[in-house]
Amino acid sequence: TGCTHNRAFIEKVDGGFGKRAGCLFYEVGCRGPMTRATCNRILWNRHSSKTRANHPCLGCTEPGFPHHDLEKGTIFKTPKFFGIWPKDVPTGESRLTYYFKAGVGKLSPSPKILRDSSK
């Protein structure tokens, strides 16, 4: 909740290590959309959080942590069906609805997000 990359998540703009813009959920394995935590509100040492430092959320506040669905060496990769769609979808979304919204969002990202993702 309260992720600094939320707009990029909504508009389906991919991010990655070393990029200042874009969502880390799609390619880097961020579990933020499925995690209920206040890391971005409370902040660590009143200063920062993983996602503010451009690091994917590991979901360490979730009951199932560490997540056993990950194979060795895949912690920073998003598990996908057929190499396209993320296996996990955000809490409260059905897979079909999420995939439809993701497809539409990919077709029309905002110019500001595209400009920021090139930095």
DALINRA-V240817 format. One line per field, one symbol per residue. ss: DSSP state (A for helix, B for strand, O for the rest). phi: phi as a letter, one per 40 degrees, with the letter a starting at -180 (. if undefined). burial: 1 if it has 9 or more other C-alpha atoms within 8 Angstrom, else 0. Layout:
# DALINRA-V240817
ss->???
phi->???
burial->???
This chain:
# DALINRA-V240817
ss->OOOOOAAAAAOOOBOOOOOOOOBOOOOOOOOAAAOOOOAAAAOBOOOBOOAAAOOOOOOOOOOOOOOOOOOOOOOOOOOBBOOOBBOOOOOOOOAAAAAAAAAAAAAOOOAAAAAAAOO
phi->.gccbccccccfccbacgccbhccccbbgcbdcbbbabdcccgcffbaadcccgbcccgcccdccccccccdgbcbbccbcfgbccccbddgbcdccccccccccccaccccccccccc
burial->10101101101111110011111111111111111001110010000111110111101000001000000000110111000001001000000001100100110010001101100
